[in-house]
Amino acid sequence: MDSLRADAYLQHIGVPRPGTAGAAELRALHLGHQLVVPFENLSIHLGQDVPLREEALVEKIVDAGRGGFCYELNGAFGGLLAALGYEVTLMAARVFGEGGRLGPPYDHLALRVAAADGSGPWLADVGFGRHSHFPLLFDSRGEQSDPAGVFRLVETPEGDLDVLRDDAPQYRLERRPRQLADFEATCWWQRTSPKSHFRQSLVCSRLTEDGRVTLSGRTLVVTGSDGRQERELPEHEVLDAYRDHFSIVLDREPQVAPLDA
């Protein structure tokens, strides 16, 4: 990513260009990204491709004003961090599902980030939906408090790391460096398999200053200082909700297709 694209990215997420690739600056970037760029899987239900190339991901987020799921969000964010002087390593993870069952290999993409000020390394993840607001210390095995909960990174006997939020396992992280292209096969599976929860459901979710706003199908949930509010939207309000809550302008409503389609 060149300097002009990095500047456009920073302008999009409302974060000034950092003077140094330090820990405080990484925190601001991590939070700012989640406040602006939604976690969403709309492309799957709009019949759109999801190319895992950095320039295509940045174009979708910055130029088209969209979001994405983990491969897209962390793939693009990793490119931005690298352009700003951070040392970024892509890492694969498997998400814990019902009954503690792990998802497929390359189920999730997260980032190991080394800062120029010698802090960290950090686990950065802006692509897991509801997750930490700020990067987590990668080498810490103690509790790490965050506005989203208390996180811990726990060693497994195989040498991986289980990421826990409030003692609930979120995903199992491998430590081997990966390339964006390594995730293409599972990204295709996530988009096409009837067994993929992304294929089965529709979600668009964004962190807010005092909570979160989520549109699942036509169910709008807003949490904040006033508590939790949920309502079913009539059809004529859905596109307005995407625009008003997520700054996403669509010409048609995304809908989950029958799983045998």
C-alpha positions as CSV (number, residue, x, y, z in Angstrom):
1,M,0.0,0.0,0.0
2,D,1.5,3.3,-1.0
3,S,1.4,6.5,1.0
4,L,-1.5,8.1,-0.8
5,R,-3.7,5.0,-0.3
6,A,-2.7,4.9,3.4
7,D,-3.7,8.5,3.8
8,A,-7.1,7.8,2.2
9,Y,-7.6,4.8,4.5
10,L,-6.7,7.0,7.6
11,Q,-9.1,9.7,6.4
12,H,-11.8,7.1,6.0
13,I,-11.5,5.8,9.6
14,G,-10.9,9.3,11.0
15,V,-7.5,8.7,12.5
16,P,-4.6,11.1,11.9
17,R,-1.4,9.7,10.4
18,P,0.7,8.6,13.3
19,G,4.1,10.2,13.8
20,T,5.5,6.9,14.9
21,A,4.5,3.2,14.7
22,G,4.0,3.0,18.4
23,A,1.7,1.2,20.8
24,A,-0.5,4.2,21.6
25,E,-0.9,4.9,17.8
26,L,-1.8,1.2,17.3
27,R,-4.5,1.5,19.9
28,A,-6.0,4.5,18.2
29,L,-6.0,2.8,14.8
30,H,-7.4,-0.4,16.2
31,L,-10.3,1.4,17.8
32,G,-10.9,3.9,15.0
33,H,-11.2,1.1,12.5
34,Q,-13.9,-0.7,14.4
35,L,-15.9,2.5,15.0
36,V,-16.1,3.1,11.2
37,V,-15.7,-0.2,9.3
38,P,-18.4,-2.7,10.0
39,F,-18.1,-6.5,10.3
40,E,-20.4,-7.7,7.6
41,N,-21.0,-10.6,5.2
42,L,-23.3,-8.8,2.7
43,S,-21.2,-9.7,-0.4
44,I,-22.0,-13.4,0.1
45,H,-25.8,-12.6,-0.1
46,L,-25.4,-10.0,-2.9
47,G,-23.7,-12.5,-5.2
48,Q,-20.4,-10.5,-5.1
49,D,-16.9,-12.0,-5.2
50,V,-14.5,-11.7,-2.3
51,P,-11.1,-11.4,-3.8
52,L,-8.3,-11.7,-1.3
53,R,-5.9,-9.1,-2.7
54,E,-4.9,-6.2,-0.6
55,E,-5.7,-3.6,-3.2
56,A,-9.2,-5.0,-3.8
57,L,-9.8,-5.1,0.0
58,V,-8.8,-1.5,0.5
59,E,-10.9,-0.4,-2.5
60,K,-13.9,-2.1,-1.0
61,I,-13.4,-0.5,2.4
62,V,-12.1,3.0,1.5
63,D,-13.7,3.6,-1.9
64,A,-16.9,1.7,-1.7
65,G,-17.5,2.4,2.0
66,R,-18.1,-1.2,2.9
67,G,-16.9,-3.6,5.5
68,G,-16.3,-7.3,5.4
69,F,-15.4,-10.4,7.4
70,C,-12.1,-11.4,9.0
71,Y,-10.1,-12.0,5.8
72,E,-11.1,-8.7,4.4
73,L,-10.9,-6.5,7.5
74,N,-7.7,-7.9,9.0
75,G,-6.2,-8.3,5.5
76,A,-6.7,-4.6,4.7
77,F,-5.9,-3.4,8.2
78,G,-2.6,-5.4,8.1
79,G,-1.7,-3.7,4.9
80,L,-2.4,-0.3,6.4
81,L,-0.3,-1.1,9.5
82,A,2.6,-2.2,7.4
83,A,2.4,1.0,5.3
84,L,2.7,2.9,8.6
85,G,5.8,1.2,9.7
86,Y,4.6,-1.7,11.8
87,E,5.9,-5.2,11.4
88,V,2.8,-7.3,10.6
89,T,2.5,-11.1,10.5
90,L,-0.7,-12.8,9.3
91,M,-1.8,-15.7,11.4
92,A,-4.5,-18.4,11.0
93,A,-7.0,-19.4,13.6
94,R,-9.9,-21.8,14.1
95,V,-13.0,-20.5,15.7
96,F,-14.7,-22.3,18.6
97,G,-18.2,-23.3,17.8
98,E,-21.0,-25.1,19.7
99,G,-19.8,-27.6,22.2
100,G,-16.2,-26.3,21.8
101,R,-15.9,-27.7,18.3
102,L,-13.3,-26.0,16.2
103,G,-14.0,-24.7,12.8
104,P,-11.9,-25.6,9.7
105,P,-8.3,-24.6,9.2
106,Y,-7.9,-20.9,8.1
107,D,-11.3,-20.3,9.7
108,H,-10.1,-16.9,10.9
109,L,-7.3,-14.4,10.2
110,A,-5.7,-12.3,12.9
111,L,-2.5,-10.2,13.1
112,R,0.6,-10.3,15.1
113,V,2.0,-6.7,15.2
114,A,5.4,-5.5,16.3
115,A,5.6,-1.7,17.1
116,A,8.6,0.5,16.4
117,D,8.8,1.6,20.0
118,G,9.7,-1.9,21.1
119,S,6.3,-2.6,22.8
120,G,4.4,-5.8,22.3
121,P,4.2,-7.8,20.2
122,W,0.5,-7.3,19.9
123,L,-2.5,-9.4,18.8
124,A,-4.5,-7.1,16.6
125,D,-8.0,-8.2,15.4
126,V,-10.5,-5.8,13.9
127,G,-12.3,-8.7,12.1
128,F,-14.0,-10.9,14.7
129,G,-17.2,-9.0,15.2
130,R,-17.5,-8.4,19.0
131,H,-14.0,-8.6,20.2
132,S,-11.4,-6.5,22.0
133,H,-11.5,-2.7,21.4
134,F,-7.7,-2.5,21.7
135,P,-4.8,-4.8,20.7
136,L,-3.8,-7.5,23.2
137,L,-0.3,-8.3,24.4
138,F,0.7,-11.3,22.4
139,D,3.2,-12.7,24.9
140,S,1.1,-12.1,28.0
141,R,-0.6,-15.0,29.7
142,G,-2.4,-13.0,32.3
143,E,-5.7,-11.3,32.3
144,Q,-6.0,-8.3,30.0
145,S,-8.9,-5.9,30.7
146,D,-10.6,-4.3,27.8
147,P,-13.9,-2.4,27.4
148,A,-15.2,-5.6,25.7
149,G,-14.3,-7.9,28.6
150,V,-11.3,-9.7,30.2
151,F,-9.1,-11.5,27.7
152,R,-6.5,-14.2,28.1
153,L,-4.1,-15.9,25.7
154,V,-3.6,-19.5,26.9
155,E,-1.0,-21.9,25.6
156,T,-2.2,-25.2,24.2
157,P,-0.2,-28.5,24.5
158,E,0.3,-28.3,20.7
159,G,1.9,-24.8,20.9
160,D,-1.0,-22.8,19.7
161,L,-2.8,-20.1,21.6
162,D,-6.4,-20.1,22.7
163,V,-7.9,-16.6,22.9
164,L,-10.5,-16.3,25.7
165,R,-12.9,-13.5,26.4
166,D,-14.4,-13.7,29.9
167,D,-13.1,-17.2,30.2
168,A,-15.0,-18.3,27.0
169,P,-12.8,-19.6,24.2
170,Q,-13.1,-17.5,21.1
171,Y,-10.5,-19.0,18.7
172,R,-7.3,-21.1,18.6
173,L,-4.5,-19.2,17.0
174,E,-1.5,-20.8,15.2
175,R,1.8,-19.1,15.4
176,R,3.1,-19.9,11.9
177,P,3.3,-16.9,9.6
178,R,0.8,-17.0,6.7
179,Q,0.1,-15.1,3.5
180,L,-3.2,-13.7,2.4
181,A,-3.5,-16.2,-0.4
182,D,-3.3,-19.1,2.1
183,F,-6.9,-18.2,3.2
184,E,-8.5,-18.3,-0.2
185,A,-9.7,-21.9,0.0
186,T,-11.5,-21.4,3.3
187,C,-12.8,-18.0,2.3
188,W,-14.4,-19.8,-0.7
189,W,-15.8,-22.4,1.7
190,Q,-17.2,-19.7,4.0
191,R,-19.0,-18.1,1.0
192,T,-20.4,-21.3,-0.6
193,S,-20.8,-24.1,1.9
194,P,-24.2,-24.8,3.4
195,K,-22.3,-25.6,6.6
196,S,-20.8,-22.1,6.8
197,H,-22.6,-19.8,9.3
198,F,-21.8,-16.9,7.0
199,R,-23.7,-18.7,4.2
200,Q,-26.6,-19.4,6.6
201,S,-27.0,-15.9,8.1
202,L,-26.8,-12.2,7.3
203,V,-25.1,-9.7,9.6
204,C,-23.7,-6.2,9.6
205,S,-22.3,-4.9,12.9
206,R,-20.3,-1.9,14.1
207,L,-18.8,-0.7,17.3
208,T,-20.1,2.6,18.5
209,E,-18.8,5.1,21.1
210,D,-21.1,3.6,23.8
211,G,-22.0,0.2,22.5
212,R,-22.8,-1.6,19.3
213,V,-25.3,-1.5,16.4
214,T,-26.1,-4.8,14.6
215,L,-28.5,-5.5,11.7
216,S,-29.1,-9.3,11.3
217,G,-31.4,-9.7,8.4
218,R,-34.2,-7.3,9.3
219,T,-33.5,-7.4,13.1
220,L,-31.9,-4.2,14.3
221,V,-30.2,-4.3,17.7
222,V,-28.7,-1.1,19.3
223,T,-26.9,-1.3,22.6
224,G,-25.6,1.7,24.4
225,S,-25.9,3.8,27.6
226,D,-29.7,3.5,27.4
227,G,-29.5,-0.3,27.3
228,R,-30.6,-2.7,24.6
229,Q,-33.2,-1.9,21.9
230,E,-34.3,-4.4,19.4
231,R,-36.9,-4.2,16.6
232,E,-37.9,-5.8,13.4
233,L,-37.7,-3.5,10.4
234,P,-40.3,-3.4,7.7
235,E,-38.9,-4.0,4.3
236,H,-39.0,-0.3,3.3
237,E,-36.6,0.6,6.1
238,V,-33.9,-1.9,5.6
239,L,-31.8,0.0,3.0
240,D,-32.1,3.2,5.1
241,A,-30.8,1.3,8.1
242,Y,-27.7,0.2,6.2
243,R,-27.1,3.8,5.2
244,D,-27.9,5.5,8.5
245,H,-26.1,3.0,10.8
246,F,-23.2,1.8,8.7
247,S,-22.9,4.3,5.8
248,I,-23.4,1.5,3.4
249,V,-25.5,2.4,0.3
250,L,-27.1,-0.5,-1.4
251,D,-29.5,-0.6,-4.4
252,R,-31.2,-3.8,-3.2
253,E,-31.7,-5.7,0.1
254,P,-29.3,-8.6,0.7
255,Q,-31.1,-11.8,1.5
256,V,-30.1,-15.3,2.6
257,A,-30.6,-17.6,-0.4
258,P,-32.0,-21.1,0.2
259,L,-29.1,-23.4,1.3
260,D,-29.7,-25.8,-1.6
261,A,-29.4,-22.9,-4.1
